[in-house]
Protein backbone atom coordinates (compact mmCIF):
# COMPACT_ATOMS: atom_id res chain seq x y z
CA UNK A 1 0.00 0.00 0.00
CA UNK A 2 2.82 2.42 0.84
CA UNK A 3 4.56 1.67 -2.49
CA UNK A 4 1.36 2.57 -4.35
CA UNK A 5 1.15 5.91 -2.57
CA UNK A 6 4.80 6.65 -3.34
CA UNK A 7 4.27 5.80 -7.02
CA UNK A 8 1.23 8.13 -7.18
CA UNK A 9 3.27 10.88 -5.51
CA UNK A 10 6.06 10.38 -8.05
CA UNK A 11 3.60 10.66 -10.95
CA UNK A 12 2.03 13.75 -9.38
CA UNK A 13 5.47 15.34 -9.04
CA UNK A 14 6.17 14.63 -12.72
CA UNK A 15 3.02 16.50 -13.76
CA UNK A 16 3.83 19.30 -11.30
CA UNK A 17 7.34 19.62 -12.74
CA UNK A 18 5.96 19.79 -16.28
CA UNK A 19 3.56 22.56 -15.27
CA UNK A 20 6.26 24.47 -13.39
CA UNK A 21 8.60 24.34 -16.38
CA UNK A 22 5.78 25.42 -18.70
CA UNK A 23 4.95 28.41 -16.52
CA UNK A 24 8.58 29.44 -16.12
CA UNK A 25 9.37 29.22 -19.82
CA UNK A 26 6.17 30.25 -21.57
CA UNK A 27 4.21 32.23 -18.98
CA UNK A 28 6.86 34.10 -16.96
CA UNK A 29 4.49 36.94 -16.02
CA UNK A 30 1.94 34.53 -14.61
CA UNK A 31 4.68 32.55 -12.85
CA UNK A 32 6.03 35.72 -11.22
CA UNK A 33 2.54 36.88 -10.21
CA UNK A 34 1.76 33.54 -8.56
CA UNK A 35 5.12 33.58 -6.75
CA UNK A 36 4.58 37.13 -5.48
CA UNK A 37 1.11 36.28 -4.23
CA UNK A 38 2.36 33.03 -2.70
CA UNK A 39 -0.18 30.98 -4.64
CA UNK A 40 2.26 29.24 -6.98
CA UNK A 41 2.20 25.88 -5.18
CA UNK A 42 -1.60 25.75 -4.96
CA UNK A 43 -1.94 26.66 -8.63
CA UNK A 44 0.74 24.17 -9.65
CA UNK A 45 -1.19 21.41 -7.91
CA UNK A 46 -4.43 22.45 -9.63
CA UNK A 47 -2.81 22.64 -13.07
CA UNK A 48 -0.99 19.33 -12.47
CA UNK A 49 -4.30 17.62 -11.64
CA UNK A 50 -5.83 19.09 -14.79
CA UNK A 51 -2.85 17.92 -16.86
CA UNK A 52 -3.02 14.40 -15.41
CA UNK A 53 -6.76 14.15 -16.00
CA UNK A 54 -6.39 15.29 -19.60
CA UNK A 55 -3.43 12.95 -20.13
CA UNK A 56 -5.34 9.91 -18.91
CA UNK A 57 -8.38 10.85 -21.02
CA UNK A 58 -6.22 11.22 -24.12
CA UNK A 59 -4.54 7.87 -23.45
CA UNK A 60 -7.94 6.18 -23.45
CA UNK A 61 -9.07 8.05 -26.57
CA UNK A 62 -5.93 7.29 -28.57
CA UNK A 63 -5.93 3.65 -27.46
CA UNK A 64 -9.56 3.31 -28.50
CA UNK A 65 -8.83 4.84 -31.92
CA UNK A 66 -5.54 2.96 -32.49
CA UNK A 67 -5.43 -0.19 -30.34
CA UNK A 68 -2.40 -1.52 -32.23
CA UNK A 69 -0.21 1.43 -31.19
CA UNK A 70 2.32 0.79 -28.44
CA UNK A 71 1.66 2.01 -24.91
CA UNK A 72 4.70 4.31 -24.81
CA UNK A 73 3.80 5.99 -28.08
CA UNK A 74 0.21 6.44 -26.91
CA UNK A 75 1.36 7.92 -23.60
CA UNK A 76 3.73 10.31 -25.39
CA UNK A 77 1.11 11.50 -27.89
CA UNK A 78 -1.45 11.82 -25.11
CA UNK A 79 0.91 13.94 -23.01
CA UNK A 80 1.54 16.29 -25.92
CA UNK A 81 -2.21 16.72 -26.42
CA UNK A 82 -2.78 17.19 -22.69
CA UNK A 83 -0.12 19.90 -22.54
CA UNK A 84 -1.74 21.66 -25.51
CA UNK A 85 -5.06 21.47 -23.67
CA UNK A 86 -3.50 22.95 -20.53
CA UNK A 87 -1.86 25.75 -22.51
CA UNK A 88 -5.27 26.58 -23.96
CA UNK A 89 -6.71 26.94 -20.47
CA UNK A 90 -3.94 29.14 -19.08
CA UNK A 91 -4.81 32.82 -18.90
CA UNK A 92 -3.16 35.30 -21.22
CA UNK A 93 -1.50 38.41 -19.84
CA UNK A 94 -3.70 39.76 -17.03
CA UNK A 95 -6.04 42.57 -17.93
CA UNK A 96 -5.71 45.75 -15.82
CA UNK A 97 -9.19 45.54 -14.28
CA UNK A 98 -8.48 41.97 -13.13
CA UNK A 99 -5.42 43.02 -11.11
CA UNK A 100 -7.49 44.22 -8.15
CA UNK A 101 -9.18 40.82 -7.81
CA UNK A 102 -5.83 39.01 -7.62
CA UNK A 103 -4.40 40.94 -4.66
CA UNK A 104 -5.28 38.19 -2.20
CA UNK A 105 -4.30 34.52 -2.60
CA UNK A 106 -7.95 33.46 -2.54
CA UNK A 107 -8.88 36.09 -5.12
CA UNK A 108 -5.95 35.02 -7.28
CA UNK A 109 -6.97 31.37 -7.18
CA UNK A 110 -10.63 32.16 -7.90
CA UNK A 111 -9.55 34.35 -10.82
CA UNK A 112 -7.46 31.50 -12.29
CA UNK A 113 -10.15 28.88 -11.72
CA UNK A 114 -12.75 31.03 -13.49
CA UNK A 115 -10.34 31.60 -16.38
CA UNK A 116 -9.63 27.85 -16.60
CA UNK A 117 -13.32 26.95 -16.61
CA UNK A 118 -14.16 29.59 -19.20
CA UNK A 119 -11.60 28.15 -21.63
Secondary structure as UniProt FT lines:
FT   HELIX           2..26
FT   HELIX           28..36
FT   TURN            37..38
FT   HELIX           40..65
FT   TURN            67..68
FT   HELIX           71..89
FT   HELIX           96..98
FT   TURN            99..100
FT   HELIX           101..103
FT   HELIX           105..118
//
